[in-house]
């Protein structure tokens, strides 16, 4: 199941609050809620989503309440509000939603490319925290493959504008020509990389990087730009045209009073784009003379409403892939019952074949029994697996009953106790 909160339904301030301590939340849900075998937390600037491997769907209500309590304990947000503001998804809806998210179909800016990397990193974080499971691995890896398929078949990621691009569009009118823009980039994470690429694509050449965590030098050297220390940042700000902030540091990197002090009475206009969910920039800077501030809220308000032409094709790919994924999951969950019946019928024949040293008539009889048994099992096996693929529980039960009605062969004089019952069962299951 999944618990989803996004920009479609909630203010960014609420999402910011929910996204505090995401890794601790994932770990605690697994450790404190027995029905939850694993978790992956996807927290971005416009969504907070929990993907949970729950042992049985009847526990969904209890899991939702337990997850809300864990989130509340870390955020201070009332548990009843958390439970009310996250949407629970089950079954195929979980896969279809995540695949759409990874493909950029649920973003503020449809077709944005950054989200695919965020989905991959969410799975990596869960692996590091020890909270992933084979089911969640399969779900998230399929989401990444779906994202690549959507991009390959529709070009949506190339056609769609990222949030960085929309933000730069909003401040572009007040800037010098891009080759003359002096820019400070705050942050060294994935959004900083996307922002740097967007700036360079527009022709911006004078780019300096500052990192509150001290990683600016390595980031800058790897990308051919300049690094700033804290002292350098203060001296550079009076002559800067644009600040793009996306570090997500705890607390504002640029405070209004500090910025006012270093700018003095400078008349040089300054555009600031704050793409951090937790605000790298004190919102009060917009009151300073000559300063314009754009944020994620601004991007949300100005994100294009029109759907790019490939959108329907992309959604069809997502729907089809989610259906195939759900069919595969059902097959893996339901198939052991089919295998059990096939082993019950075919197992004695295989054991007799290995145990018997007879040739001639005995071997002929065993081959005949094998053909008869396989013929009797074939029809209900096909019907059971097709029912599992489409999720028809009633048809599956009927086919399973047919398999159970196929009698095990009687092989007097040809059977012998197997040497290794475990090995026999495993071999028979593979052959079945």
ROTOR-617195 format. One line per 5 residues: number of its first residue (from 1); their letters; for each residue x, y, z of N, C-alpha, C. Coordinates in pm, whole numbers, plus 50000, padded with zeros to 5 digits. Each point is the difference from the previous one (the first is absolute). Example, Ala and Ser with C-alpha at 12.3 -4.5 7.8 and 13.67 -1.06 7.14 Angstrom:
// residues 2
1 = AS = 51319,49431,50780,49911,50119,50000,50090,50120,50000; 49965,50105,49928,50082,50119,50006,49923,50109,50073 .
***
This chain:
// residues 432
1 = XXXXX = 50085,49881,50000,49915,50119,50000,50089,50124,50000; 49939,50114,49970,50073,50126,50007,49913,50105,50066; 50066,50097,50064,49934,50116,50060,50058,50123,49933; 49914,50077,49935,50046,50104,49907,49945,50136,50038; 50089,50098,50007,49961,50141,50014,50082,50079,49898 .
6 = XXXXX = 49934,50087,49925,50073,50073,49895,49944,50140,49983; 50067,50073,49911,49961,50138,49969,49860,50009,49941; 49946,49890,49950,49865,50001,49944,49896,50032,50108; 50030,49962,50125,49900,50012,50105,50042,50087,50118; 50131,50018,50021,50047,50067,50120,50090,50118,49966 .
11 = XXXXX = 50005,50097,50093,50094,50110,49987,50142,49948,50018; 50095,50069,49937,50139,49959,50011,50050,50008,50144; 49942,50092,50079,50041,50010,50140,49966,49873,50076; 49885,49940,49970,49962,49874,50065,50093,49888,49955; 50029,49995,49870,50091,49897,49948,50139,50014,50062 .
16 = XXXXX = 50043,50123,50018,50131,50024,50063,50001,49942,50141; 49893,50020,50071,49993,49951,50138,49997,49847,50004; 49927,49939,49907,49991,49855,49996,50133,49935,49964; 50084,50075,49927,50123,49941,49946,50117,50004,50097; 49978,50044,50122,50107,50003,50099,50034,49857,50043 .
21 = XXXXX = 50128,49968,50012,50048,49871,50053,49945,49882,49921; 50008,50008,49868,49940,49895,49917,50062,49863,50024; 50131,49992,50017,50064,49870,50018,49961,49937,50133; 49994,50081,50104,49959,49949,50130,49857,49947,49994; 49915,50070,49926,49861,49956,49985,49994,49863,49935 .
26 = XXXXX = 50075,49981,49891,49999,49871,49931,50047,49887,50090; 50107,50023,50074,50053,49897,50089,49902,49966,50112; 49941,50102,50059,49913,49976,50115,49870,49931,49961; 49947,50032,49883,49877,49933,49957,50025,49850,49987; 50116,49962,49947,50032,49858,49986,50022,49935,50136 .
31 = XXXXX = 50070,50068,50090,50035,49939,50129,49882,49998,50097; 49908,50096,49988,49894,50012,50100,49865,49950,49954; 49986,49968,49873,49870,49955,49948,50018,49860,49941; 49966,49894,50075,50027,49863,49954,49946,49965,49861; 49883,50049,49957,49954,49962,49866,50085,50059,49886 .
36 = XXXXX = 50089,50095,50030,50081,50065,49896,50136,49932,49992; 50026,49938,49885,50128,49930,49981,50108,50093,49946; 49962,50107,49931,50099,50091,49943,49938,50132,49963; 50087,50100,49977,49950,50133,49964,50102,50073,49914; 49947,50084,49911,50081,50095,49924,49930,50135,50011 .
41 = XXXXX = 50077,50103,50035,49943,50135,50015,50044,50085,49883; 49904,50057,49929,50028,50091,49889,49956,50139,50042; 50096,50084,50037,49971,50136,50043,50073,50097,49908; 49925,50081,49927,50058,50099,49910,49940,50135,50033; 50030,50099,49917,49951,50134,50028,49849,50011,49984 .
46 = XXXXX = 49936,49903,49936,49855,50012,49984,49922,49872,50029; 50064,49909,50077,49926,49881,50040,50067,49931,50120; 49917,49930,50076,50047,49914,50109,49923,49870,49988; 50072,49891,49969,49933,49874,49971,50071,49885,50071; 49921,49915,50065,50051,49880,50067,49955,49878,49921 .
51 = XXXXX = 50095,49918,49960,49969,49874,49934,50032,49888,50097; 49898,49921,50035,50011,49903,50107,49969,49860,49950; 50086,49906,50035,49976,49859,49971,49924,49943,50118; 49869,49983,49984,49911,49956,50108,49966,49854,49978; 50005,49921,50107,49986,49855,49985,49862,49959,49950 .
56 = XXXXX = 49896,50076,50029,49866,49967,49951,49917,50128,49994; 49913,50009,49898,49924,50124,49977,49905,50032,50113; 49957,49899,50077,49905,50028,50109,50064,50083,50112; 50133,50012,49998,50067,50082,50101,50012,50147,49957; 49949,50035,49883,50023,50134,49944,49956,50111,50094 .
61 = XXXXX = 49884,49986,50061,49950,50106,50088,50090,50018,50122; 50042,49889,50060,50089,50009,50117,50136,50058,49961; 50050,49961,49882,50129,50050,49954,49992,50151,49977; 49892,50045,49942,49984,50144,49975,50004,50078,50131; 49929,49951,50103,49998,50067,50130,50139,49997,50064 .
66 = XXXXX = 50069,49885,49990,50133,49989,50059,50099,50092,49930; 49992,50007,49867,50090,50088,49924,49974,50146,50035; 49873,50037,50014,49967,50137,50037,50057,50035,50137; 49997,49904,50093,50054,50024,50134,50151,50021,49995; 50070,49921,49917,50145,50014,49988,50036,50136,49938 .
71 = XXXXX = 49931,50037,49893,50024,50129,49936,49972,50114,50098; 49892,49987,50074,49963,50104,50097,50108,50015,50108; 50055,49888,50045,50101,50005,50106,50125,50076,49955; 50031,49994,49870,50121,50066,49949,49974,50143,49953; 49877,50031,49967,49972,50132,49942,49922,50092,50092 .
76 = XXXXX = 49934,49943,50102,49913,50082,50084,49866,50029,49936; 49979,49947,49881,49872,50018,49930,49903,49899,50056; 49878,50039,50040,49907,49908,50064,49977,49873,49917; 50000,49885,50067,49986,49872,49930,49870,49993,49922; 49893,50055,50057,49872,49994,49928,50003,50082,49872 .
81 = XXXXX = 50078,50110,49999,50013,50079,49877,50086,49927,49898; 50106,49935,50047,50083,49923,49908,49915,49893,49933; 49923,49926,50081,49916,49893,49946,49897,50053,49902; 49950,50121,50027,49897,50056,49913,50057,50056,49871; 50126,50042,50002,50055,50071,49884,50085,49914,49909 .
86 = XXXXX = 50025,49876,50038,50069,49908,49909,49897,49906,49940; 50012,49975,49871,49908,49910,49931,50059,49860,49996; 49923,49902,50045,50046,49861,49997,49970,49938,49864; 50097,49928,49946,49982,49928,49874,50034,49854,50023; 49927,49914,49929,50020,49856,50013,50007,49936,49863 .
91 = XXXXX = 50061,49883,49995,50000,49921,49878,50066,50070,49883; 49936,49987,49884,50057,50055,49877,50011,50152,50005; 49916,50067,50083,50006,50146,50009,50136,50047,50053; 50062,49919,50086,50132,50037,50053,50102,50008,49886; 50002,49894,49919,50097,49996,49889,49970,50108,49897 .
96 = XXXXX = 49874,50016,49963,49968,50097,49895,50035,50141,50043; 49975,50032,50128,50034,50134,50048,50151,50021,50000; 50076,49905,50057,50145,50018,50005,50060,50007,49861; 49952,49918,49907,50054,50004,49864,49971,50134,49934; 49881,50057,50028,49967,50132,49947,50088,50108,50062 .
101 = XXXXX = 50025,49988,50131,50087,50096,50069,50141,49995,49941; 50055,49879,49986,50136,49985,49949,50013,50051,49858; 49891,49999,49925,50001,50046,49860,49973,50149,49987; 49984,50070,50114,49977,50144,49997,49857,50040,49970; 49907,49906,50007,49861,50030,49965,49922,50063,50115 .
106 = XXXXX = 50054,49992,50121,49930,50055,50116,50073,50120,50060; 50096,50055,49927,50080,50111,50051,49932,50134,49979; 50049,50101,50071,49951,50137,49977,50014,50037,49854; 50116,49968,49944,50027,50023,49859,50002,49863,49933; 49894,49969,49926,49988,49867,49942,50118,49970,49908 .
111 = XXXXX = 50060,49884,50020,50113,49960,49919,50134,50038,50058; 50004,50053,50123,50129,50037,50059,50089,49876,50010; 50129,50022,49987,50094,49888,49998,50059,49966,50136; 49999,50094,50093,50067,49978,50128,49938,49886,50081; 49870,49978,49986,49930,49906,50086,50049,49857,49980 .
116 = XXXXX = 50041,49964,49880,50047,49862,49977,50121,49969,50089; 50092,50094,50012,50114,49981,50087,49960,49995,50147; 49900,50078,50038,49955,50000,50139,49938,49865,50037; 49930,49939,49905,49942,49867,50025,50111,49897,50020; 50103,50007,49917,50113,49906,50015,50069,50021,50134 .
121 = XXXXX = 50019,50125,50039,50070,50027,50126,49916,49959,50121; 49868,50006,49989,49914,49954,50110,50022,49851,50026; 50011,49922,49893,50027,49857,50015,50140,49977,50058; 50098,50076,49953,50136,49988,50053,50004,50030,50149; 49926,50102,50043,49995,50036,50142,49936,49888,50081 .
126 = XXXXX = 49895,49937,49947,49936,49890,50071,50094,49880,50012; 50078,49976,49896,50100,49892,50010,50101,50031,50110; 50046,50124,50003,50098,50039,50101,49941,49987,50141; 49872,50031,50015,49934,49994,50130,49952,49859,50035; 50012,49908,49904,49959,49862,50026,49850,49982,50003 .
131 = XXXXX = 49924,50082,49929,49853,49991,50006,49937,49952,49870; 50081,49972,49899,49942,49955,49875,49974,49849,50004; 49914,49952,49911,49969,49858,49986,50003,49965,49852; 49992,49872,49968,50002,49961,49859,49881,50059,49926; 49885,50009,50068,49882,50058,49936,50020,50148,49970 .
136 = XXXXX = 50054,50074,50095,50024,50143,49978,50111,50021,49898; 50101,49915,50002,50105,50008,49898,49940,49985,49861; 49915,49900,49984,49937,49978,49870,49914,50116,49958; 49925,50057,50095,49912,50113,49971,50081,50120,49953; 50104,50037,50073,50076,50121,49967,50088,49980,49877 .
141 = XXXXX = 50055,49882,49983,50079,49977,49880,49911,50004,49875; 49879,49948,50012,49907,50008,49887,49959,50144,49974; 49987,50080,50106,49969,50142,49984,50109,50070,49918; 50125,49968,50029,50111,50062,49926,49999,49955,49854; 49972,49872,49976,49992,49952,49862,49884,50066,49925 .
146 = XXXXX = 49889,50019,50070,49885,50066,49938,50033,50143,49963; 50071,50070,50088,50042,50137,49972,50085,50006,49873; 50093,49905,49987,50085,49998,49881,49920,49965,49875; 49901,49911,50014,49917,49964,49886,49915,50119,49954; 49946,50075,50095,49920,50118,49966,50087,50102,49928 .
151 = XXXXX = 50121,50022,50050,50091,50096,49936,50037,49953,49860; 50029,49871,49985,50043,49948,49870,49888,50005,49898; 49877,49970,50044,49888,49988,49906,49928,50132,49974; 50012,50096,50093,49925,50125,49984,50087,50123,49996; 50124,49992,50054,50083,50120,50010,49946,50100,50098 .
156 = XXXXX = 49913,49954,50092,49933,50092,50092,50099,50078,50086; 50104,49929,50051,50097,50068,50085,50074,50109,49926; 50027,49978,49870,50070,50102,49923,49911,50116,49964; 49870,49971,49981,49907,50106,49961,49952,50080,50120; 49986,49931,50114,49948,50067,50117,50104,50090,50063 .
161 = XXXXX = 49954,50107,50064,50092,50090,50068,50013,49959,50146; 50119,50011,50054,50020,49968,50140,49957,50118,50086; 49992,49976,50130,49968,50109,50092,50109,50106,49997; 50123,49957,49982,50110,50096,49988,49977,50092,49881; 49961,49941,49886,49978,50080,49880,49887,50100,50018 .
166 = XXXXX = 49890,49955,50061,49888,50091,50025,50044,50114,50091; 50076,49967,50105,50045,50103,50093,50091,50102,49931; 50090,49953,49915,50088,50093,49928,49923,50085,49900; 49898,49941,49940,49915,50079,49909,49936,50118,50074; 49960,49975,50127,49928,50103,50076,50089,50119,50036 .
171 = XXXXX = 50132,49978,50013,50088,50111,50038,50080,50054,49884; 49989,49938,49885,50087,50033,49887,49984,50144,49953; 49879,50054,50002,49976,50134,49944,50082,50109,50068; 50028,49985,50127,50073,50105,50070,50150,49980,50003; 50050,49902,49928,50143,49970,50002,50070,50056,49878 .
176 = XXXXX = 50134,50017,50008,50076,50031,49878,49992,49882,49904; 50057,50013,49883,50009,49886,49909,50073,49886,50071; 49957,49877,49977,50053,49887,50077,50153,49991,50001; 50070,50026,49890,50147,49993,50008,50060,50101,50097; 49924,50104,50035,50051,50103,50091,49951,49983,50143 .
181 = XXXXX = 49918,49901,50024,49943,49981,50134,50106,49943,50095; 50012,50061,50117,50084,49945,50107,49906,49925,50095; 50028,49872,50021,49908,49916,50075,50071,49929,50114; 49930,49989,50113,50044,49916,50112,49900,49886,50014; 50051,49879,49998,49919,49880,50017,50025,49947,50140 .
186 = XXXXX = 49893,49986,50078,50012,49951,50138,49954,49855,50005; 50095,49910,50029,49966,49858,50008,50087,49918,49906; 50010,49870,50031,50081,49911,49917,49928,49867,49974; 49871,49995,50027,49925,49876,49981,49946,49986,49859; 49899,49913,49985,49947,49971,49867,49936,50122,49936 .
191 = XXXXX = 49929,50080,50080,49938,50119,49942,50105,50104,49962; 50109,50003,50075,50109,50091,49962,50057,49959,49866; 50017,49869,49979,50050,49953,49870,49906,50036,49888; 49869,49982,50022,49901,50036,49898,49999,50151,49976; 50014,50077,50107,50001,50146,49986,50122,50048,49923 .
196 = XXXXX = 50115,49940,50030,50122,50036,49929,49986,49970,49851; 49944,49884,49969,49982,49964,49859,49906,50098,49930; 49892,50041,50070,49905,50094,49941,50064,50137,49979; 50081,50044,50094,50068,50129,49986,50098,49997,49882; 50079,49894,49991,50096,49990,49891,49931,49992,49864 .
201 = XXXXX = 49886,49931,49996,49928,49987,49872,49949,50134,49951; 49981,50095,50091,49953,50134,49962,50115,50094,49968; 50121,49953,50022,50116,50082,49966,50067,50066,50117; 49953,49971,50122,50062,50061,50118,50137,49938,50023; 50102,50084,50013,50137,49952,50011,50064,50032,50135 .
206 = XXXXX = 49955,50107,50063,50063,50045,50125,49921,49943,50118; 50032,49878,50037,49924,49928,50103,50092,49962,50115; 49959,50039,50120,50073,49964,50121,49909,49913,50088; 50060,49900,50067,49924,49906,50081,50037,50014,50146; 49896,50006,50084,50019,50001,50145,49924,49884,50060 .
211 = XXXXX = 50060,49933,50096,49935,49888,50067,50005,50018,50150; 49886,50002,50069,50001,50009,50146,50068,49879,50064; 50005,49888,49927,50061,49878,50054,50149,49989,49969; 50055,50098,49925,50143,49999,49972,50042,49917,49881; 49903,49961,49913,50034,49915,49885,50015,50080,49871 .
216 = XXXXX = 50008,50130,50008,50001,50083,49880,50122,49975,49913; 50118,49985,50062,50122,49990,49921,49999,49877,49909; 49967,49885,50054,49998,49878,49919,49895,50009,49890; 49883,50054,50033,49892,50016,49902,50045,50094,49888; 50060,50113,50038,50040,50101,49901,50112,49949,49910 .
221 = XXXXX = 50100,49935,50059,50112,49951,49920,49955,49895,49899; 49904,49917,50039,49952,49895,49910,49919,50056,49884; 49952,50124,50014,49909,50056,49899,50053,50128,49936; 50120,50036,50030,50059,50114,49934,49944,50135,50040; 49957,50013,50126,49952,50129,50050,50083,50037,50124 .
226 = XXXXX = 49963,50109,50067,50080,50051,50111,49932,49969,50133; 50079,49973,50103,49948,49974,50134,50014,50124,50087; 49906,50015,50093,50002,50112,50094,50004,49948,50143; 50080,50064,50085,49994,49976,50143,49893,50092,50059; 49974,49987,50129,49902,50087,50065,50042,50146,49989 .
231 = XXXXX = 50130,50029,50019,50048,50138,49989,49989,50048,49856; 50032,49912,49904,49989,50038,49858,49857,50036,49964; 49903,49923,50056,49859,50024,49968,49959,50141,50041; 50038,50041,50119,49963,50133,50049,50057,50110,49911; 50123,49983,49953,50061,50103,49917,49949,49997,49857 .
236 = XXXXX = 49949,49883,49956,49954,49988,49861,49859,50052,49980; 49916,49993,50101,49858,50030,49983,49970,50141,49947; 50076,50104,50037,49966,50133,49947,50010,50008,49847; 50080,49915,49936,50021,50009,49856,49932,49887,49922; 49910,49929,50065,49934,49884,49938,49866,50043,49941 .
241 = XXXXX = 49965,49942,49885,49870,50026,49937,49894,49897,50038; 50045,49876,50028,49905,49891,50021,50053,49904,50105; 49914,49960,50091,50030,49894,50096,49899,49888,49978; 50047,49878,49978,49914,49883,49991,50034,49912,50120; 49905,49983,50091,50025,49929,50125,49920,49871,50004 .
246 = XXXXX = 50070,49890,50022,49932,49870,50001,50077,49900,50085; 50049,50043,50115,50080,49910,50084,49914,49918,50095; 49886,50055,50042,49917,49929,50096,50064,49992,50137; 50087,50094,50032,50066,50001,50131,49898,50030,50109; 50033,49958,50120,49912,50030,50114,50021,50146,50038 .
251 = XXXXX = 49902,50083,49969,50012,50142,50028,50042,50078,49877; 49961,50126,49996,50027,50083,49883,50150,50028,49986; 50048,49987,49877,50140,50033,49970,50016,50150,49982; 49900,50061,49938,50001,50146,49981,49893,50063,50089; 50042,50072,50102,49908,50073,50087,49981,50142,49948 .
256 = XXXXX = 49881,50056,50022,49969,50133,49947,50094,50107,50056; 50024,49995,50130,50085,50106,50058,50145,49988,49954; 50048,49877,49985,50137,49980,49953,50014,50045,49856; 49901,49970,49917,50004,50042,49860,49994,50152,49990; 49915,50062,50081,49990,50146,50000,50133,50064,50039 .
261 = XXXXX = 50068,49938,50096,50127,50056,50048,50108,49995,49892; 50010,49891,49926,50107,49990,49900,49966,50077,49873; 49871,50019,49973,49962,50076,49880,50005,50149,50025; 49978,50041,50123,50000,50143,50029,49894,50071,49918; 50041,50111,49939,49908,50078,49917,50016,49967,49852 .
266 = XXXXX = 50056,49882,49971,50025,49964,49860,49870,49999,49922; 50007,50062,49885,49880,50005,49916,49993,49883,49904; 50103,49916,49998,50004,49888,49906,49883,49905,50028; 49914,49974,49904,49888,49908,50022,50051,49860,50028; 49928,49927,50083,50037,49863,50035,49876,49911,49992 .
271 = XXXXX = 50008,49897,49918,49893,49900,49991,50043,49877,50079; 49909,49950,50083,50029,49880,50080,49893,49895,49971; 50046,49881,49972,49910,49887,49980,50027,49899,50111; 49902,49977,50087,50015,49905,50110,49921,49873,49968; 50071,49894,49960,49936,49874,49963,50006,49897,50111 .
276 = XXXXX = 50042,50040,50118,50009,49907,50113,49867,49993,50072; 49956,49880,50031,49873,49983,50070,50003,50066,50137; 50117,49994,50066,50009,50056,50134,50056,50143,50000; 50001,50062,49885,50038,50141,49984,50146,50027,50035; 50080,50012,49896,50138,50044,50017,50007,50151,50023 .
281 = XXXXX = 49894,50070,49962,50000,50147,50002,49887,50050,50089; 50034,50088,50089,49901,50065,50086,49898,50073,49912; 49871,49965,50010,49899,50066,49915,49997,50152,50013; 50054,50053,50110,49998,50145,50020,50093,50074,49905; 50087,49928,49927,50091,50069,49908,49922,50071,49890 .
286 = XXXXX = 49876,49955,49975,49922,50065,49893,49965,50145,50035; 50017,50036,50127,49972,50139,50040,50118,50092,49979; 50117,49943,49964,50120,50082,49980,49994,50070,49865; 50052,50122,49992,49998,50074,49873,50075,49925,49890; 49939,49987,49884,50065,49940,49884,50003,49849,49999 .
291 = XXXXX = 49939,49935,50101,50006,49854,50010,49867,49939,49957; 50007,49903,49908,49882,49921,49962,50021,49857,50045; 49898,49940,50062,50012,49864,50052,49894,49910,49937; 50046,49890,49941,49911,49897,49950,50020,49873,50081; 49895,49922,50017,50007,49879,50083,49924,49887,49933 .
296 = XXXXX = 49994,49886,50068,49922,49889,49947,49853,50037,49986; 49951,50083,50091,49861,50045,49990,49981,50081,49872; 50095,50085,49968,49994,50078,49876,50001,49909,49879; 50087,49899,50003,50005,49905,49889,49867,49928,49985; 49942,49959,50113,49872,49930,49996,49892,50086,49937 .
301 = XXXXX = 50002,50129,50034,49897,50091,49948,50016,50026,49850; 50123,49989,49950,50027,50032,49860,50032,49879,49914; 49990,49881,50059,50027,49879,49921,49899,49991,49887; 50042,49960,49882,49909,49994,49886,49886,49901,50023; 49878,50043,49965,49883,49914,50017,49982,49902,49884 .
306 = XXXXX = 50052,50037,49885,49976,49915,49884,50075,49868,50012; 49940,49895,49950,50060,49868,50000,50079,49981,49871; 50128,49966,50007,50076,49977,49879,49936,49890,49915; 50014,50005,49869,49934,49902,49912,50026,49855,50036; 50121,49961,50048,50022,49857,50027,49935,49949,50128 .
311 = XXXXX = 49927,50086,50072,49955,49963,50134,49912,49876,49999; 49908,49989,49903,49911,49885,49998,50075,49872,49968; 50098,50010,49912,50083,49883,49969,50077,49957,50125; 50053,50098,50072,50075,49970,50123,49911,49931,50102; 49879,50051,50017,49908,49939,50098,49961,49859,49957 .
316 = XXXXX = 49988,49976,49872,49969,49865,49952,50115,49904,50032; 50123,50047,49985,50116,49917,50035,49999,49968,50149; 49973,50101,50081,49996,49981,50145,49890,49900,50037; 49883,50016,49941,49887,49911,50033,50033,49856,49961; 50055,49983,49882,50031,49864,49953,50109,49936,50086 .
321 = XXXXX = 50103,50076,50034,50109,49946,50079,49953,49965,50141; 49912,50084,50056,49947,49971,50134,49916,49873,49998; 49920,49981,49894,49919,49878,49989,50089,49877,49990; 50106,50009,49921,50093,49888,49987,50070,49971,50132; 50037,50106,50070,50068,49982,50129,49907,49932,50100 .
326 = XXXXX = 49874,50045,50006,49904,49940,50093,49974,49854,49965; 49993,49970,49869,49980,49861,49957,50117,49912,50044; 50120,50052,49987,50117,49924,50043,50000,49976,50149; 49960,50100,50077,49993,49983,50145,49898,49893,50039; 49883,50005,49937,49898,49899,50030,50050,49860,49963 .
331 = XXXXX = 50065,49992,49885,50052,49871,49958,50096,49942,50103; 50090,50085,50052,50097,49952,50099,49931,49963,50131; 49895,50073,50035,49930,49973,50126,49911,49876,49991; 49936,49979,49885,49903,49891,49987,50061,49871,49946; 50113,50011,49932,50054,49882,49933,50042,49886,50092 .
336 = XXXXX = 50046,50025,50124,50038,49887,50087,49889,49897,50019; 49875,50046,50005,49889,49904,50016,49987,49911,49877; 50026,50057,49882,49997,49921,49877,50115,49899,50000; 50118,50046,50037,50118,49912,50002,49978,49884,50099; 49939,50030,50114,49976,49895,50100,49918,49886,49941 .
341 = XXXXX = 49894,50033,49924,49917,49896,49941,50075,49924,49891; 50080,50069,49922,50076,49933,49895,50106,49906,50059; 50063,50043,50108,50098,49914,50066,49932,49876,50060; 49879,50019,50054,49926,49886,50057,49977,49892,49895; 49973,50041,49876,49969,49903,49895,50128,49951,49931 .
346 = XXXXX = 50088,50092,49965,50118,49963,49923,50115,49949,50086; 50001,50039,50128,50111,49961,50087,50022,49850,50008; 49896,49918,50022,50021,49855,50008,50060,49941,49872; 49960,50054,49887,50054,49950,49873,50148,50032,49990; 50039,50122,50037,50140,50037,49992,50084,49920,50098 .
351 = XXXXX = 49945,49977,50120,50074,49920,50098,50018,49858,49950; 49892,49947,49941,50009,49863,49948,50101,49990,49887; 50005,50103,49917,50096,49999,49889,50143,49998,50050; 50028,50076,50106,50137,50004,50053,50034,49876,50081; 49898,49945,50070,50027,49887,50089,50003,49867,49926 .
356 = XXXXX = 49926,49990,49889,49988,49872,49930,50119,49978,49908; 50053,49878,50002,50106,49963,49908,49944,49917,49885; 49868,49988,49994,49940,49917,49898,50000,50069,49865; 50009,49923,49899,49982,50050,49865,49878,49933,49941; 49993,49999,49873,49893,49929,49931,49863,50046,50039 .
361 = XXXXX = 49918,49905,50045,49858,50027,50028,49983,50103,50110; 50085,49997,50106,49989,50097,50109,50023,50142,49952; 50103,50019,49919,50029,50134,49948,49888,50049,49910; 49945,49909,49918,49889,50037,49913,49880,50044,50081; 49974,49925,50109,49885,50034,50085,50018,50137,50066 .
366 = XXXXX = 50121,50028,50048,50023,50130,50062,49983,50115,49901; 50048,49982,49878,49983,50105,49899,49852,50022,49970; 49926,49890,49994,49857,50012,49974,49929,50073,50115; 50036,49966,50125,49940,50067,50116,50034,50149,50000; 50124,50032,49962,50040,50141,49996,49917,50077,49896 .
371 = XXXXX = 49983,49940,49883,49921,50067,49896,49855,50018,50045; 49944,49895,50062,49862,50010,50046,49984,50109,50106; 50094,50003,50096,49991,50098,50108,50015,50142,49947; 50098,50019,49911,50020,50135,49946,49879,50046,49919; 49942,49910,49926,49881,50036,49921,49885,50040,50091 .
376 = XXXXX = 49981,49925,50111,49892,50031,50094,50024,50132,50072; 50125,50033,50026,50033,50123,50073,50003,50123,49911; 50021,49982,49871,50027,50114,49911,49886,50102,50000; 49879,49955,49972,49888,50093,49988,49976,50083,50124; 49980,49937,50117,49977,50080,50121,50120,50086,50040 .
381 = XXXXX = 50123,49955,49966,50118,50083,50029,49996,50129,49919; 49970,49989,49870,49991,50118,49915,49890,50092,50050; 49884,49942,50036,49888,50083,50048,50034,50068,50133; 50071,49930,50088,50036,50060,50128,50097,50116,49981; 50098,49980,49914,50099,50107,49981,49943,50119,49925 .
386 = XXXXX = 49909,49978,49909,49934,50111,49932,49911,50076,50099; 49930,49925,50087,49917,50066,50102,50086,50084,50094; 50118,49949,50035,50091,50078,50084,50046,50125,49928; 50028,49988,49871,50048,50116,49923,49898,50113,50000; 49870,49966,49986,49897,50105,49991,49938,50031,50136 .
391 = XXXXX = 50039,49923,50105,49948,50027,50133,49861,49945,50025; 49960,49892,49930,49868,49940,50018,50010,49891,50105; 49973,50035,50125,50016,49905,50111,49904,49882,49988; 49877,50026,49954,49902,49893,49988,50043,49897,49897; 50046,50046,49884,50046,49908,49896,50125,49926,50046 .
396 = XXXXX = 50086,50068,50075,50120,49934,50051,49963,49886,50094; 49904,50026,50091,49958,49896,50093,49941,49880,49928; 49922,50029,49895,49940,49891,49924,50107,49916,49931; 50099,50066,49940,50108,49927,49932,50083,49922,50101; 50023,50058,50117,50076,49930,50103,49925,49875,50047 .
401 = XXXXX = 49867,50010,50009,49921,49883,50037,50011,49890,49895; 50006,50040,49872,50020,49901,49893,50135,49930,50017; 50104,50078,50032,50131,49939,50021,49998,49903,50118; 49930,50040,50106,49994,49915,50118,49926,49869,49972; 49911,50001,49899,49923,49881,49967,50077,49901,49912 .
406 = XXXXX = 50113,50042,49946,50082,49908,49919,50066,49901,50095; 49976,49870,49984,50055,49903,50096,50150,49980,49981; 50067,49977,50110,50142,49963,49992,50009,49857,49946; 50099,49969,49920,50008,49867,49939,50036,49894,50103; 49950,49881,49977,50038,49884,50081,50103,49921,49919 .
411 = XXXXX = 50117,49979,50060,50110,49937,49927,50055,49882,50080; 49920,49896,50021,50048,49886,50079,50122,49935,49934; 50098,49974,50083,50120,49935,49950,50100,50091,49934; 49962,50130,49984,50093,50091,49932,50049,50113,50089; 49940,50015,50118,50037,50112,50087,50100,49956,50104 .
416 = XXXXX = 50076,50096,50049,50094,49976,50109,50017,50130,50078; 50028,49990,50129,50015,50123,50079,50113,50086,49944; 49979,50127,49982,50107,50086,49948,50112,50016,50101; 50122,50016,49951,50115,50017,50088,49998,50136,50070; 49956,50099,49929,49999,50138,50054,49865,50061,49966 .
421 = XXXXX = 49908,49993,50096,49863,50048,49973,50000,50148,49962; 50085,50082,50067,50005,50143,49967,50046,50023,49858; 50105,49924,49958,50050,50015,49864,49894,49955,49901; 49929,49890,50033,49896,49949,49909,49891,50103,49980; 49956,50063,50109,49894,50100,49988,50046,50118,49916 .
426 = XXXXX = 50125,50044,50023,50047,50115,49925,50013,49967,49852; 50051,49878,49970,50015,49961,49860,49865,49985,49934; 49904,49939,50073,49868,49983,49943,49932,50132,49975; 50020,50094,50092,49938,50133,49984,50055,50068,49877; 50132,49988,49977,50058,50063,49880,49944,49937,49875 .
431 = XX = 49990,49867,50001,49948,49933,49879,49853,50031,49980; 49925,50015,50112,49858,50031,49987,49981,50134,49937 .
***
